[in-house]
């Protein structure tokens, strides 16, 4: 990914936490961030509307950033428009062709992975899975095995399992005193997720492995365990059938 100046309106370096401690792992010095806003929540069918890939330093400051607006080639449902504010007319008038956007997003992420830079994505299986299906749809070489990935949702559940309340990005960001202005805007969400990851490192650094590859592997097991626990709860309250468990594959499904 080539360097891009931080665009006007991009999130400022707001990281309302203590300075990272010596116990924080070395890989926090440079992290990638990734987020998509889409036409819906079905990773196999829905399409990318906006995307963001960036890089933060250990203070949470944005040092590289790139955002995309795509014409998804389909109508953007009213429900999705209400979330991210992008209408079908706007995407068609100002968005770039979806195949070009998908190819560039995949290339930007692949470059960071190739450099060994961990990429933070909140609820990573959603973004990486949808991107993989979009790549297949547009004959773009997909990212089949994204690694190393850091998912603040998985980490927060692992380290603070019994905290009550929702685990949406906005709620978790508030819990860790991370400013999130413009929720459901790809750049704002990506940067906030990165800062939440840094906040988790600051708080739980002594529990994190020094090697980010080991953390990636740990999250595979944690996500599977969390899905099993959620399945048991949903079955108990009659929300799902025992034969239709929550999918615990991570970071891609």
Secondary structure, DSSP 8 states (H G I E B T S, - for coil): -------TT-------S----TTS-GGGGEEEEEEEEES-S-TTT--EEEEEEEEEETTS-EEEEEEEEEE-SS---HHHHHHH---HHHHHHH-EEHHHHHHHHHHHHHHHHHTT--EE-TTHHHHHHHHHHHHHHTT----SS--SEE-HHHHHHHHSTT--S---HHHHHHHTT----STTSHHHHHHHHHHHHHHHHHHHGGGS-SSHHHHHHHHHHHHHHHHHHHHHHHHHTTSS-TTS------S--
